[in-house]
């Protein structure tokens, strides 16, 4: 009896004039009509407007003598719906046997009631112990704001919302060649984030760089990136908010970092370099301010580091040259010398950048006592045999001596770098 009744109700549901407009239902498995999925849209002029809320349906075996069970799978901030998606009987008594359920009710009737009563807020709801219920009874304005923010974040399709629907934009905290970075706050969980805005417009080259950065960060599973969004003019990189970068920290010091500090920094960065190397991707823009730090405590002494800004990263091939040479201070000699169309292997270019950064951190100065800020100035000093300072520690001196080699063929390999005694 239950199967025939359910099949008939599904057929009638699909004949409703608002089917697939205000609500919908879907058979998950043709051999199991007891379990369905469905959705409703939020009513206009409510916090749930333009939201699409999905739910699961379970029919009991003795249906229709026992009520349908509905469980919301889309997160929704509502006084009568708990965190697990369970609907409270104070708003929908029809879902409870001996309270409001009647065998004459149908799935369509129940779905309509759920949608219509999303704008009901029973003051004495039995879920009053939950945060959303308490908030409604103490601060309705904040309650409706949170309900709306949850709808935007969890129930609206990406193409229907802008980045500022989800995040509250704050002050400018950084600016560079490829975009500006703003402080922002997630409207739902109130978590602070950083959002980099890269203007694209009709610039195909910038679009290419942005696409490449997104692909790279996803490939290496960067812990910096939270999500990305693109509109007609801009791409937005939503990132975890960090406290500072290594360049700023170094500039505040009178002397450089210690042997152990540098070792710990690069032991933490090396898994990212391993991922890049494994996927044959070159970062291409290694520099101190692209190494972000997060303090471990309020004393601001110990910190974690993460690598960022993969806009210039490229898949390494022997037949490609970089059309954008990155920053001057860590650019490898082979990149500086590369001509358009020349067959050059950039496999070891990031190793050179690592060496320069280690040198900067240790001595708190640019290598070569650089004054002219051009890549060719660096290269001239290299080819003229300009000697670098040597660290006091023999192990670190050995590592730098094997990395900062002009000829990439004679430079240390990635495998030798990862296995070097400096990191033991």
N, C-alpha and C positions, 0 to 999 in steps of 0.2 A: 504493500500500500504506500509506504513512504517514497519509494523510488518513483512510482507513477505520479504521485503528488508533486514531488520535486521537479520532475521533467516537465510537467504541465506549467508549473510556476516559472520556470526558466523561459519557456516559450512565451508566456504572457508578459514576462518582464521585458523581453526584447521587442514586444509590440508597443510598449509604452511610447508616447510621442517625445518624451524627454530622454529616452534611452540613448546612451553615448553622447549626451549633451550635458545633463546634470548628474547623471549616475550611469554606471555600467556594471556588468557582471561577466565573468569569464569562467568557463569550465577548464579546470586544470588538467584533469584526466578523464577521458571519455568513459573509462570503466569505473569511475568513482564520482557519482553525483552528490555524495554527502559532503564533499569538500570543494568549495568554490573560492574564487577571489573576486573582489569588486572594488569600486571607487565611487566617491561622491565629490562634487565641487562645493566650495564654500559659498554661502549666501552673500549677496551684495550688501554693502554697508555694514559688514561685520569684520572682525579681525581675520576671518578665514576667507575673505573674498579673493578670488583668482587662485586659490589653493586647490590642489587635487589630492584627496586623502584616500589612500588605499586601505583595504581591510580584507581579512579572511573570514569565510563563512563555514560553519560546521552545523550540519543537520543531525540531530540525534536519530537513532535507529527507530524510535517510536514516534517520529514526527508524523502528524502535526500535534500530537498530544503533549509533547514537550517542546519548549521554545528553541528557536534558532540561537546559536551562539555566534556573536560577532566580536572580532578582535581587530582593532586598528593596528596597521603595520606602519603607517606614516606617523612620525612623531607629531603630536598636537598638544598645545598648551591649553587645557580646558579644565574647569572646575570638577567635571564629572567623568573624566577619563584619566586613569592613572598611567604611570610610566610604562607599564607593560601593554598598554592599549586596551585595557579592560574598561567597558562602559558601565557606569554606576546605575543601579536601579532607581535612584532618586530622580534621575532624568529620563530613564527609559525602563519603566516598570514592565513594559511589554516583553522584556527579555528574561523575565523571571517567572517561573511556574508558580501558580497559586497567588501571584501578586498582580500581574497585569496581562500575562499571556493568555491568548484565546486561540483555539485551534482554527478559527476563521481567518486569523492573520496570515498574510503571505510574505514572502521574501521582499517583494516590491513595496508592500506596505511598511515593513520594518525599515528598509533602506530609506524610504521617504521620511519616516519619523526621525531617524538618526540625523539626516541632513537638516531637517526643519528645526530640530532642537539643539543644534550646535550653538545657537544664539540664546539658549536658556542657561541660566546660572543660579541653580537652587542654593539659597544661602545656607541651608542646613544640610547640605549634601553629606553623605556618610563618608566621603573621601576628604572631609575637612582637615584631616591630619596631614594631608599632602601640601607641599609648598604652594602649588597653584591655587588651592582652595583657600588657604590662609591669606594669600596675597589678595585675592578678590575681596575678602571681607575686611581688609585693612587698608588697601591702596588700589582702588579700582583703576586709576589712571595708569599706574605701572603694570597692573595685570593685563590690560588691553594692549599696552605697548609690547609686552613680552609675547602675548598671544600672536600679535601681528608679526613680530620678528621671527617667531618660530614658523609661522606660515610661509614667510618669504624664504627662509633658509631650507626648510624640509619639505614643503608642499608645492612649491612653484617650480616649473621647469626652467632650466638654466637660461634658455633663450628669452624668457619672459621677465627676467630681473637683471638689474644692473649691479655692479660691484658695490655701489653705495647703498643698495637695498639691504645688503648683508653686513656691511662694515660701516662704522662711523669714522669718517675721515678726520685726522688730526693734523698736527703741525708737520712741516717739511723737516726731515731729519738727515737728508743726504741728497747729493746731486752729482751726476756724472755724465760721461759722454753718451751713455745709452739710456738714460732715464733719471727720473726723480724718485726718491723714496720718502714715503709718508708714514708717520705713526698712525695707527688705526686700531679700532676695538671691534671685536666680533659682537654684534648686537645680541646674540643669543647667550653665549657663555661668558661674555664680558672679558674675554681673553685678549690682551694686547698683541698686535701683530705689526709687521712692517709690510707695506705694499709698494712695490716698485712699479711705476707707470712708464711704459715705453711707448712713445708716440710713433705710430706706424703710417697712418694715412695711405697714400699711394706709393710709398717708398718700398719697392720690392726687395731692395737689399736689406733694409731693416727688418722687414717681414721674414726674410730668410734667416737672419741672425736670431730673431726671437723664436722662430719655430725650432731652430737648432738647439737653442738653450733649453727649451721645454723638453725636447726629446732626450737631451743629455741628462737633465736632472731626474727624469723619470727612469732612464736606463740605470743610473748609478744609485737610484733610490735615495736621493739627497735628503738629509734630515733638515735642510733649510726650507725647502719648498712645502707649502701646505696645499695650494691649488693655484690654477691659472684661469683667467677669463679674458676673452677678447671681444671687443666691439668694433665698429667701423673705423674708429680713429686710434684706439689704444689697445695694448696688451697689459694686463695687470698680473703681477707675480705676488701672490699672497704668501708671506714667509714668516717663519718663527722670528720673534723679535729678540735680537741679541743686544748685549750691553755695550759692546764696543768692537774695535778691530785692532789687530796687532800693530798697525802703523801708529795709531794714537797712543797705545800703551808704550811703545818704544820711545816715542817723542817725549813722553813724560819722565823718562828715566835719564839719569846722568850717565849710566853705563849700560852695557848690553845685557842680554839674558845669559843666564848661567848654562853650563854644559848640560846639566840635568833638565833644566827648563826647556831647552831646545829639543832635547831627546824626547821628552814627554809630549811636546807639541806635535812633533812629526810622527811619533808612534800613534797618536790619535788621528792624524791626517792620512797616514799611509793606507788604511783600508779604502779610503776614497780614491787614492792614487792607484791602488790595485784594481779597483773596479774600472777606472778609466783605462788603464793599461790592458786589462783583460778584454775590454770591448773595443780596443784600438781607437780610443778617443784621446785627443790632446786638449788640455784645458786652454792653453794658448794665451792666457792673461793672468799668470800667477804674479801676485804682488801682495804686500803686507796688508793693505786695506781690503783685500778680498778674503782674508782669513778672519772670520768673525769669532768673537769670544762671548761666553756666557759665564758669569761668576757663579761659583758654587755656593757662596754664602755672602752675608752682608759685609764681611771684612774685606771683600774684594781683593783677595790675595790669590787664591787658587781659582782656576777657570778651565772650562772646556772649550775646544775650538772646532770650527766647521768651515769647510771650503765653500765659497759662493761664487756667483757671477760667471756662468758658463756660456756667455754670449758669443765668445770667439772659439769655443771648442769645435773641433772637427774630427771626423773619422780619418784616421791616418792612412794614407796610401803613398806609394812611392812616386806617384805622378801628379800629386797636388801641391800647390804652393798656397800659402796664406795670402788672401787678398787684403787682409787687415792685419797689420804687424803687431797689434797689441801695444802694451806700454813699453817704453824705451829701456827701463832699467833691468828687466829680467828677460828681455827678448834674446833668444839664442843666436849665436853667430850664423848658423845655417839659415835661419829665417831672415836675418838682416841681409844676407848675401843673395837670397833666392830671387831669381828673375821670373817674370811671368812665363809660364809654360815650361820652366826648367824642371827636370826630374830630380826631386830632392826628397829624401826620407826624413820626416820630422819625428820619428819614433822616440828620440832621446831629448827632444827640445824642452819638455817640462822638467827633465832632470837638471838642465842648466838653470832654469828658474828656481828650482828648489835650492840649488847651491848658492845662488845670489841671495835668496831670502835668509838662509842659514848664516851667511856671512854678515848680512845687515843686522840680524838679531844678536849675533855674538859681539861684533865690534861697534854696533850702534853708529854706523856710518855707511855711506855708499862705497862699493868697491871701486878701486882705481882712483880714489879721491876725485870722483867725477865732478866737474864744474859745468861743462857743456852738456846740455840735456838733449842729446840726440843719440840715436842708436849707432850712428856712424862714429860718433866720438868714442863710444865704448869700444867699437870694433878696432878703431885705429890704435887704441892703447893696447888691446890684446895682441894685435899683429906686430906691434912695436916691442912686444915682450915685457909689458908692464907687469911687475910682480905684485901678487896679492899678499896681504898680511897672513901670517900663519897662526892658527889657534895654539894655545899652550898645550892643550890635550892632544896627544899623538893620534888617538883614534879619530877624533873630529878632524884633525888636520889631514889624516889619510883620506877620509870621506870627501872633504872639499877638494883635495888634490886630484881625486879621481872623477869628480863631477865637473869642475870648472876647467874643462879641457876644450880648446877651440875646435878641434877636429872631432865631430861626433862619432866617427869610427873608432877613435881611441878613448872615448868617454866610457865610463862605467855603464853596464847594462842595467835594466830595471831589476832583473833577478838579483844581480850583485848588490844593487842598492838596498833592496828589501832585506837581504840576508847579511848586510854589513854588521860588523861587531858593534858599531855605534848604537844600534837599536836593541842590543841584548841586555 
